[in-house]
Amino acid sequence: MTHYIVVSEEVGEVIPILDYGQGPIEYFRCVAVVDAPNPSKAKAMALKTKEFNAWLEECSGDNPFVGLKVEKGLCPHGICQCEICCGNDEPTCPECLIEFNKDFNEL
């Protein structure tokens, strides 16, 4: 199995403002990391997660698979960097960590 990152197209949601009714539209993308055997199965598994509820509402009646992008959670050096493997911490790939620290120290 491989870790895939599935990302939707942009979704808009109206933010309610209590005093004046309807507020501005906030735009975002739905994102899920899934462990799947292939990209097609990754899309199907992502659509079953709560992270994709807004996407399914946006697509109501249309094919929800259209517009989804799937990519492996690999860094350029071939090591998985998805949140399942790394959490939200620094990269675990030694080469990426060197690049990360170099960029961080230049700030």
Buried (B, 14 or more C-beta within 10 A) or exposed (E): EBBBBBBBEEBEEEEEEEEEEEEEEEEEEBBBBBBBEEBEBBBBBBBEBEBBEBBEEBBEEEEBEEBBEBEBBBBEEEBBBBBEEBEEEEBBBEEBEEBEEEEEEEE
